[in-house]
């Protein structure tokens, strides 16, 4: 009897790299999930969960999105992460702008959907949700932190976040645990920075709420674009110097 070979379904799929369009859709989707979860929790549920619920929403959303689409796009969901990865030599500079564009669109779509949901209960007052959840300093900070404190918190928190991302995705790190570590780190950093600035660490998240947050949010938006990017670039450019081991030169 002739041997019957069982065909392998989609045997060649694993060898085909995702297209740029597929990667951009994954980044848009992941950023949508992150912003929808964080801002939705802050706007609709934080009166019951307080800041802990918002922090957990951020961590869980990143963890789930990274497992869901991280294998397609790398799971950045944040312009600062994209720039930090490029600075560390882990990502092509040529793809930075398309990724950032997709992330900004994903975040804006998320707050637009939340605007529609909130309008069902608050009507024209729905915009106050985005004023309250936008990032800010001075009178727009949850605990009235001044601009220097907010900038320092956002730079340091984003740098720490990038060091963790670069560390857990290092070729020497244990495989399979990166999304879990990244999600837990983001939750912890949110617990620190929510009282200070409403926790940005992500320019796409800040842009998404500022769109509907009113003049104050738009006027202060620059700080939450600049500070996370500075923190990410610090981590990206220094990670190799601090943590990579040079291979010994053969004699």
Secondary structure, 3 states (H helix, E strand, C coil): CCCCCCCCCCCCHHHCCCCHHHHHHHHHHHHHHHHHHHHHHHHHHHHHHHHHHHHHHHHHHHHHHHHHHHHHHCCCCCHHHHHHHHHCCCCCHHHHHHHHHHHHHHHHHHHHHHHHHHHHHHHHHHHHHHHHHCCCCHHHCCCCCCHHHHHHHHHHHHHHHHHHHHHHCCCCCCCCCHHHHHHHHHHHHHHHHHHHHCCCCCHHHHHHHHHHHCHHHHHHHHHHHHHHHHHHHHHHHHHHHHHCCCCCCCC
